[in-house]
Amino acid sequence: MEPLQALRKIFQEAGELSSADELLHLIVTRVKEATHSDVCSIYLADEERDDWVLVATEGLSGEAIGSVRMRTGEGLVGYICKHQSLLNLEDGSKHPNYRYFPETGEEHFAGFLGVPVISFRRVIGVLVIQSYETRCFSAEEEAFLITIAAQLAGPLKTVLSQEKLAALTTEDSNDQIKVQGIKGSAGISIGKVHFLAPFNDLATVKDERCQHPDDEIIRFREALEDVKLEVQSGGDKLASSVPQDVHALFGVYLMMLDNDMIVKQTEERIHEGFTAASALRQTIDSHAQEFERMDDAYLRARAEDIRHIGARIYARMSAHHHIIDVPDEPVILVSKLLSITEIAQFPPDKLAGIVCMEGSSLSHTAVLANALGVTAVMGIGDIPRSKIDQQLAVMDGYRAQVIFNASEPLQLEYRRLIEQERKLVRGLEKLKELPAETTDHHRINLYANTGLLADISPGLERGAEGVGLYRSEIPFMLHDTFPTEDEQTQVYREVLQAYAPRSVYMRTLDIGGDKALPYFGFTEENPYLGWRGIRFTLDNGSIFLTQIRALLRASIGINNMKIMLPMVSRVEEVDAFRVLLDDALTQLREEGVEVKRPSIGIMIEVPSAMMILEQLAKRVDFISIGSNDLTQYLLAVDRNNPKVSSLYNFLNPAVICSIHRIVRIAHQHRLKVSLCGEMAADPAAVLLLIGMGIDTLSMSAFNLPKIKWVIRTISRTRAETLLTKVLALESEDSIREVLEAELIQAGLAGLIRAGS
């Protein structure tokens, strides 16, 4: 069989499997068949025990799975791992590295061919075939196995990334299992697992036709009203437990439930003859996929909210929507995905932690967990309920790790860290009213990023001094047509009033490419380099002029608005915007509306803008650095592409030197510089930004206290010394090592790891 045919068969069958061990068994079975060998086995890296373990075999004794282990350099498998090259032997037992394991029953096999499975330059496993016959495998067989191993690196990496080898290699449900996820909310917690299994999965609903559309409409509308009451009730339960801005997340859900597009499109599909469930699934998929295609991580995470809403409506339409059983003791809540309404059914004192098998750090589930002070880890991947339900678990939100069935010594260590964590939180709360000022009196403004209208209410409770980034495209995404000037004015004015007299930096419509509007769709081969940001708005002048007029009208009498232009790459783009701004000012004044000319600035996200900053600086009033996109473009890395995402790092020397250059040139032109993106919320990176003389940092409101602590602990002079040292370093790892050592020495270890 050709390698591609064998792979195609494996991947086709893999789609029907539900567990990692089934996938591994499928691989060894099909590879053995395709190669006409007598044995096929897979060994994977067990990082916890620093060895290589047999996880699947077809031909050796099944009792050997999980028990046969080798160190790097030990045995034939260890030899392959050490040298990262294939090994083809006519009789494996004659090799000096051969090691015999009686439990395998492999003494009958002579011919041996093993190839390393390499993912992102690291050996993660070994694929082996063996034969009774004493012979070397042919060059064609070598090429076949190399091809198979290369293509299976991805699936096998997925198995390893969940760090569930303990679950794959033992039947003991009491064995400790450590999994790696994504940080949702920092902190440490210990508790018994309460597994919340969704009763129904909307994604599994097939397209089915109905006989009575009117009955289906009634069924859909009743479920919709039930979910509205559920959301309202959930918000009421947490009203006294979370800040106003977080409580407004329940308003976001209600707003989506009232969204004309979702309701209208679902009912239109029902009238076309689909059942309510089928119509709902089609509508939810359509809207969620629009957000999932977006590059902006915040907007992409909104797809989770849409799917949550769809799941709740479907649960209400189903005959047996589940009622959540709230335990008597604090628990670690584990589920595939959790909506804020489900979390609200648990009193805060009954929540020790939240673990989601899917989801991101920007999900509203993570936002709510932050507000409640509950540790949360997202995206850990699938784990069988039988392995973890009702078991004691330890959560380390700093490392985004969860340890199920934790050992007693480990529990004791984490209980000690929990006490240190409580002391740290009490210290951060005291910083709210204090300025973000270094020990030698250099002041830095700390602003919040905002998005949906319902969650723009400031993180003023956390000390936000303004809005550093308001994503103005979101109102456009919540309509089924372009919002009118009056509609935009109303939304923008609410934002400006909420923060007055503090400054609000309004980013103009950043749409196009990966952020297409549902009513203005188009496709591009490479949206990251395509029709987006300022390019899109300038090419759609009437849309842009309407937005500019709305922004100007919204600021009347408040005058705290500043306009930012996204994705600027050419001087002509700024000049063209200034013409439109002049037109808008002239029109409004001729209409008798007295408006003031706002400050305008550009976002430096494209390397070309950095290179022509001298010319751009003469045309603007301030500079904002979009560190996420700038890092992607400088390093030519799509951070959403798993094959290269590990190369995305804002501590790359090229990124640090570029940002330093931007700040230096801007200050030479007497322009203030702000920075938004993940870099602004990273304590280690902030040390460098202080040294560069950054004026403003803008981030999620939940990160403000810890960054303020960093600023108030270090001197500008010390930060400048660190910057000089870092500029001479050549790798991200060495840079982070230096910066984290500084944080530890300054008494800030609690910001980068559990404890203090």
Secondary structure, 3 states (H helix, E strand, C coil): CCHHHHHHHHHHHHCCCCCHHHHHHHHHHHHHHHHCCCEEEEEEEECCCCEEEEEEEECCCHHHCCCCEECCCCHHHHHHHHHCCCEEECCHHHCCCCCCCHHHCHHHCCEEEEEEEEECCEEEEEEEEEECCCCCCCHHHHHHHHHHHHHHHHHHHHHHHCCCHHHHCCCCCCCCEEEECEEEECCEEEEEEEECCCCCCHHHCCCCECCCHHHHHHHHHHHHHHHHHHHHHHHHHHCCCCCHHHHCHHHHHHHHHCCHHHHHHHHHHHHCCECHHHHHHHHHHHHHHHHHCCCCHHHHHHHHHHHHHHHHHHHHHCCCCCCCCCCCCCEEEEECCCCHHHHHCCCHHHEEEEEECCCCCCCHHHHHHHHHCCEEEECCCCCCHHHHCCCEEEEECCCCEEEECCCHHHHHHHHHHHHHHHHHHHHHHCCCCCCCECCCCCECEEEEEECCHHHCCCCHHHCCCCEEEEECCHHHHCCCCCCCHHHHHHHHHHHHHHHCCCCEEEECCCCECCECECCECCCCCCHHHCCCCHHHHHHCHHHHHHHHHHHHHHCCCCCCEEEEECCCCCHHHHHHHHHHHHHHHHHHHHCCCCCCCCEEEEEECCHHHHHCHHHHHCCCCEEEEEHHHHHHHHHCCCCCCCCCHHHCCCCCHHHHHHHHHHHHHHHHCCCEEEEECHHHHCHHHHHHHHHHCCCEEEECHHHHHHHHHHHHHCCHHHHHHHHHHHHCCCCHHHHHHHHHHHHHHCCCHHHCCCCC
